[in-house]
Amino acid sequence: MANISFENVTKRFTDGTVAVDSLTLEINDGEFIVLVGPSGSGKSTALRMAAGLEEITHGIIRIGGRVVNDLTPKERDTAMVFQNYALYPNMTVYGNMEFGLKLRKMPKQERRARVTAAAKMLGIGELLGRRPAALSGGQRQRVAMGRAIVREPQAFLMDEPLSNLDAKLRVQMRTEIARVHQQLKTTTIFVTHDQTEAMTMGDRVAVMRQGALEQVDVPEELYKRPVNLFVGGFIGSPAMNMVLARLVAEGDKLFAQFGSQRIVVPREQLSQRKQLGNYKDKEVILGIRPEDLEDAEFAPRADPDALLDVEVALAEPMGAELVTYFEVDAPPVITKDTRDLSTDLDELESSKGKSLFTARIDSQSSAHDGKPLKVVVNVTRLYFFDPETEAAIG
């Protein structure tokens, strides 16, 4: 096992594209860290640089305290698990798992012991005589993991290993990978674009955007205290509702006013976010998570200053909850990322009077499409961001 460190690591391709920009990240010995972000955020490129599959333009990567910039993938003593499994179709499961050990000229008896132990750990002992074509996607992924495990490397590098699996298998393999890590305690970098995978698997999660590291922390802190609008919107499913609002003082109370709606900003929010006082009579971006909205019928003691009067656009029964969509007559949030993409900004501007909200409410709610609904906001868990910098207001 070993720690892995990226020190101001940059990857610039020959066409000038910067895939990773001055990445500095310390991964502790035995830690399971997840690199997460949308497509093009640089997470896979960072992983490939650690593996030695991409050259570094600038910076230093250390594995176990040793600078590996100029070492070949073999010399780095890491094991890669790929998205497409990369199994040899003409070899059996046993042959696939053993192959790397044969190349290292390991004695046959030791090879057999390692393969047998890994197969038992992954529950594929009865599959050792089969070829990849006879395996399911989940079984192939277990073989790919087994091939990495038998090498007993300093670190595992996993590049979206679950993305080819169906939803049920993804959940099962998440549990499997977590269990294996608990047993082996091998330093692991896991790359995914799926924030659910990131939040459920990582000891820490590193959120990347456009080649830069936005925030790295334990999952709970990322959810509760995002440093900026991007992290706030990316972490959480369904995504955080965001709307342009104005902070308005009335008597001894402060309200967030958006369109014809307004909700109180409780004193505990003001005490936790000292800078909020500087935004009185100014615009902010207000964030409300879908799970912090509820049908007022199920919150009889709700503060009247925390209620929204809306009309349900769509209600989707999801078994344990009812996912409800409604519009508020307030401008939508146009982020830096929106401007950077080829989105039709004129179309966004045309919807300026309306923002779509999502709420996860009690499954017993009588909310129906086209019907009015009183929604209560958990105002103790509001998020505020600066409209210009998109930084969280602390």
C-alpha positions in Angstrom: 0.0 0.0 0.0 1.1 3.6 -0.5 0.0 7.2 -0.6 -0.4 9.0 -3.9 0.2 12.7 -4.4 -0.4 15.0 -7.4 1.6 18.2 -7.1 0.5 20.9 -9.6 -0.1 18.3 -12.2 -1.1 19.6 -15.7 -1.9 17.8 -18.9 -1.9 19.8 -22.1 -2.5 18.0 -25.4 -0.8 18.9 -28.6 -3.8 20.9 -29.8 -3.5 23.1 -26.7 -6.4 21.6 -24.8 -5.8 21.6 -21.1 -7.4 18.4 -19.7 -6.0 18.7 -16.2 -5.0 22.1 -14.8 -2.5 22.3 -11.8 -4.1 19.4 -9.9 -2.8 19.2 -6.3 -4.3 16.3 -4.3 -2.9 14.0 -1.5 -4.4 10.5 -1.3 -3.6 8.8 2.0 -2.3 5.3 2.4 -5.2 2.8 2.3 -7.7 5.5 1.4 -10.6 5.0 -1.1 -10.9 8.3 -3.0 -13.4 9.0 -5.8 -12.8 11.5 -8.6 -16.2 12.6 -9.8 -17.3 15.2 -12.4 -19.1 15.6 -15.7 -17.6 14.4 -19.0 -14.5 16.4 -19.9 -13.7 17.3 -16.3 -10.3 15.7 -16.4 -10.9 12.9 -13.9 -10.0 10.0 -16.3 -6.9 11.8 -17.6 -5.7 12.4 -14.0 -6.1 8.6 -13.4 -4.3 7.7 -16.6 -1.4 10.0 -15.6 -1.1 8.2 -12.3 -1.1 4.9 -14.1 1.6 6.0 -16.6 -0.8 5.8 -19.6 -0.6 9.6 -20.2 2.5 11.7 -20.1 2.5 14.6 -17.7 3.0 18.1 -19.1 3.9 19.7 -15.8 4.0 18.7 -12.1 5.0 15.7 -10.1 3.1 12.5 -9.2 4.4 10.4 -6.3 3.4 6.9 -5.4 4.6 5.7 -2.0 6.9 8.7 -1.8 8.6 7.9 -5.1 8.4 10.2 -8.1 6.9 8.2 -10.9 6.8 10.7 -13.7 9.3 8.9 -15.9 8.5 5.3 -14.8 6.6 2.9 -17.1 3.2 1.6 -16.0 4.8 -1.7 -15.0 7.3 0.0 -12.8 4.7 2.0 -10.9 3.2 -1.2 -9.2 -0.4 -0.2 -9.7 -3.3 -2.2 -11.1 -5.9 -0.7 -13.4 -9.5 -1.8 -13.7 -11.1 -0.5 -16.9 -14.6 0.3 -18.0 -14.6 -2.3 -20.8 -13.1 -5.1 -18.6 -10.2 -5.6 -21.2 -10.3 -9.4 -20.8 -8.6 -11.8 -23.2 -11.4 -13.6 -25.0 -9.3 -16.7 -25.8 -8.3 -17.3 -22.2 -10.4 -18.8 -19.3 -11.2 -16.8 -16.2 -8.3 -18.5 -14.5 -6.0 -17.7 -17.4 -7.0 -14.0 -17.4 -6.4 -13.7 -13.7 -3.1 -15.6 -13.8 -1.6 -13.9 -16.9 0.0 -10.9 -15.3 1.6 -13.1 -12.7 3.1 -15.4 -15.4 4.6 -12.4 -17.1 6.3 -11.6 -13.8 7.6 -15.2 -13.8 6.0 -16.0 -10.5 6.1 -19.7 -9.4 3.1 -21.7 -10.5 2.1 -22.7 -7.0 2.0 -19.1 -5.8 0.1 -18.1 -8.9 -2.5 -20.7 -8.2 -2.8 -19.7 -4.5 -3.3 -16.0 -5.4 -5.9 -16.7 -8.1 -7.8 -19.2 -5.9 -7.9 -16.7 -3.0 -9.0 -13.8 -5.2 -11.7 -15.9 -6.9 -13.0 -17.0 -3.5 -13.1 -13.4 -2.2 -15.1 -12.3 -5.3 -17.4 -15.3 -5.4 -16.3 -16.5 -8.9 -14.5 -19.8 -7.9 -16.9 -21.9 -10.0 -16.3 -19.7 -13.0 -12.5 -20.3 -13.3 -12.8 -22.7 -16.3 -15.2 -20.5 -18.3 -14.3 -18.0 -21.0 -15.4 -14.3 -20.9 -18.0 -14.8 -23.6 -19.9 -17.1 -21.3 -20.0 -14.6 -18.4 -22.5 -11.8 -17.5 -21.4 -8.2 -17.3 -21.1 -8.4 -13.5 -19.1 -11.6 -13.7 -16.7 -10.1 -16.2 -16.2 -7.1 -13.9 -15.4 -9.4 -11.0 -12.8 -11.2 -13.2 -11.3 -7.8 -14.1 -11.1 -6.9 -10.4 -9.7 -10.4 -9.6 -6.9 -9.9 -12.2 -6.0 -6.6 -10.4 -6.2 -8.1 -6.9 -3.8 -11.1 -7.6 -1.1 -8.6 -8.4 -1.2 -7.2 -4.8 -0.3 -3.8 -6.1 0.4 -0.6 -4.1 -2.7 1.0 -5.5 -5.9 0.2 -7.5 -6.8 2.6 -10.3 -10.4 2.2 -11.4 -11.7 4.0 -14.4 -15.6 4.0 -14.4 -15.6 0.2 -13.9 -19.4 0.0 -13.3 -20.7 2.2 -16.2 -21.5 -0.8 -18.4 -23.6 -2.6 -15.8 -27.4 -2.2 -15.4 -28.8 -0.4 -12.4 -29.2 -3.4 -10.1 -25.8 -4.8 -10.9 -24.2 -1.4 -10.3 -25.6 -1.3 -6.7 -24.4 -4.9 -6.1 -20.9 -4.2 -7.5 -20.6 -1.0 -5.4 -21.2 -3.1 -2.3 -18.7 -5.7 -3.6 -15.9 -3.2 -4.3 -16.5 -1.6 -0.9 -16.3 -5.0 0.8 -13.1 -5.9 -1.0 -11.5 -2.6 0.0 -12.4 -3.2 3.6 -10.6 -6.5 3.4 -7.5 -5.4 1.5 -7.1 -1.7 2.6 -5.3 -1.0 -0.7 -5.1 2.7 -1.7 -7.7 3.1 -4.4 -8.6 5.9 -6.9 -12.0 5.4 -8.4 -13.2 7.5 -11.3 -16.9 8.0 -12.0 -19.4 10.6 -13.4 -22.1 9.2 -11.2 -22.4 11.2 -8.0 -24.4 8.5 -6.3 -21.4 6.1 -6.7 -19.1 8.8 -5.4 -21.2 9.6 -2.3 -21.7 6.0 -1.3 -18.3 4.6 -1.9 -15.6 7.2 -1.2 -13.8 7.9 2.1 -13.4 11.3 0.4 -14.7 12.6 -2.9 -12.8 15.0 -5.2 -15.2 17.0 -7.4 -13.6 18.1 -10.7 -14.7 20.6 -13.4 -13.0 21.6 -16.6 -9.7 20.1 -15.4 -9.6 21.8 -12.0 -10.3 20.4 -8.5 -13.3 22.2 -7.1 -13.6 20.6 -3.7 -12.4 17.5 -1.9 -13.9 16.3 1.3 -15.9 13.5 3.0 -19.3 13.0 1.3 -21.4 14.5 4.1 -19.4 17.8 4.0 -19.7 18.0 0.2 -23.5 17.7 0.6 -23.9 20.0 3.5 -21.2 22.6 2.7 -20.5 22.9 -1.0 -17.9 25.6 -1.7 -19.6 26.9 -4.8 -22.6 26.7 -7.1 -21.2 23.9 -9.2 -20.5 21.5 -6.3 -23.9 22.4 -4.8 -25.7 21.5 -8.0 -23.6 18.5 -8.9 -23.9 16.7 -5.5 -27.4 15.5 -4.7 -30.1 13.6 -6.6 -32.4 15.1 -7.8 -30.2 18.2 -8.2 -30.5 21.2 -5.9 -33.2 23.8 -6.9 -31.6 27.2 -7.7 -33.3 30.5 -8.2 -32.3 34.2 -8.3 -33.6 35.9 -5.1 -33.3 39.2 -3.3 -32.6 39.4 0.5 -35.2 41.8 1.9 -35.3 43.0 5.5 -38.8 43.5 7.1 -38.9 44.5 10.8 -36.5 42.1 12.6 -36.8 39.4 9.9 -34.9 38.8 6.7 -36.7 37.2 3.7 -35.5 35.7 0.5 -37.8 37.1 -2.2 -38.1 35.4 -5.6 -40.9 36.4 -7.9 -44.2 36.4 -6.0 -42.8 34.0 -3.4 -40.8 34.7 -0.3 -39.4 32.6 2.6 -37.9 33.7 5.9 -34.2 33.3 6.5 -34.0 32.1 10.1 -31.6 33.6 12.6 -29.6 30.4 12.8 -28.8 30.8 9.1 -27.6 34.3 9.7 -25.4 33.2 12.6 -23.9 30.4 10.6 -23.4 32.5 7.5 -21.9 35.8 8.8 -21.5 37.2 5.3 -25.2 37.0 4.5 -25.7 40.3 6.3 -23.7 42.0 3.5 -26.2 40.9 0.9 -29.3 42.7 2.3 -31.2 44.3 -0.6 -29.0 42.5 -3.0 -29.4 39.5 -5.3 -28.2 36.1 -4.3 -28.6 32.6 -5.7 -30.9 30.6 -3.4 -30.5 26.9 -3.3 -33.1 24.5 -1.9 -32.7 20.7 -2.1 -35.7 18.7 -3.2 -35.6 16.7 0.0 -36.0 20.0 2.0 -39.5 20.6 0.5 -42.6 18.9 1.8 -46.4 19.0 1.3 -47.6 21.4 4.0 -50.3 18.9 4.8 -47.6 16.7 6.4 -46.1 19.6 8.4 -49.0 21.1 10.4 -46.7 23.2 12.6 -44.8 24.8 9.7 -43.8 28.5 9.9 -46.2 30.5 7.7 -43.1 32.4 6.5 -41.7 29.1 5.1 -44.6 28.3 2.8 -44.8 28.4 -1.0 -48.1 28.5 -2.9 -47.5 26.6 -6.2 -49.3 24.7 -8.9 -48.1 21.1 -9.5 -46.8 20.7 -13.1 -46.1 17.0 -12.7 -46.3 14.4 -9.9 -44.4 11.1 -10.3 -45.1 8.4 -7.8 -41.8 6.7 -6.8 -43.0 4.3 -4.2 -41.5 5.6 -1.0 -41.9 9.2 -2.1 -43.7 11.5 -4.6 -41.4 13.5 -6.8 -43.2 16.7 -7.7 -42.4 19.4 -10.1 -43.7 23.0 -10.1 -42.7 26.4 -11.4 -42.0 29.6 -9.5 -42.2 33.0 -11.2 -38.5 33.9 -10.7 -35.5 34.1 -13.0 -33.6 30.8 -13.6 -29.9 30.6 -12.7 -27.6 30.9 -15.7 -24.2 29.5 -14.5 -20.7 29.9 -15.9 -21.0 26.3 -17.2 -24.2 27.1 -19.0 -22.5 30.0 -20.8 -19.5 27.8 -21.7 -21.8 25.2 -23.3 -23.5 25.6 -26.7 -26.9 26.0 -25.0 -29.2 28.5 -26.6 -29.0 31.3 -24.1 -31.9 33.1 -25.9 -34.1 30.2 -25.0 -33.0 30.4 -21.4 -33.6 34.1 -21.3 -37.1 33.7 -22.7 -38.0 31.6 -19.6 -36.8 34.3 -17.3 -40.0 34.6 -15.4 -40.1 30.9 -14.5 -37.8 28.4 -12.7 -38.6 24.7 -12.4 -38.4 23.2 -8.9 -38.3 19.6 -7.8 -39.7 18.4 -4.5 -39.4 14.9 -2.8 -42.6 14.8 -0.8 -44.6 12.2 1.2 -45.9 9.4 -0.9 -49.3 9.8 0.7 -49.6 13.4 -0.6 -52.7 14.2 -2.7 -50.7 16.3 -5.1 -51.8 16.0 -8.7 -50.9 17.5 -12.0 -52.4 21.0 -12.4 -53.6 21.2 -8.8 -52.5 23.9 -6.3 -50.2 22.8 -3.5 -48.8 24.4 -0.4 -45.2 23.5 0.0 -43.2 24.0 3.2 -39.5 24.8 3.0 -37.0 23.5 5.6 -35.5 27.0 6.0 -32.8 25.8 8.4 -31.1 24.1 5.4 -31.0 26.9 2.8 -28.0 27.5 0.6 -26.8 30.9 -0.7 -24.3 31.7 -3.5 -22.9 34.9 -4.9 -24.4 35.5 -8.4 -21.1 36.9 -9.7 -18.4 34.6 -8.2 -20.8 31.6 -7.7 -19.0 31.0 -4.4 -21.0 29.9 -1.4 -21.8 32.7 1.0 -20.3 31.8 4.3 
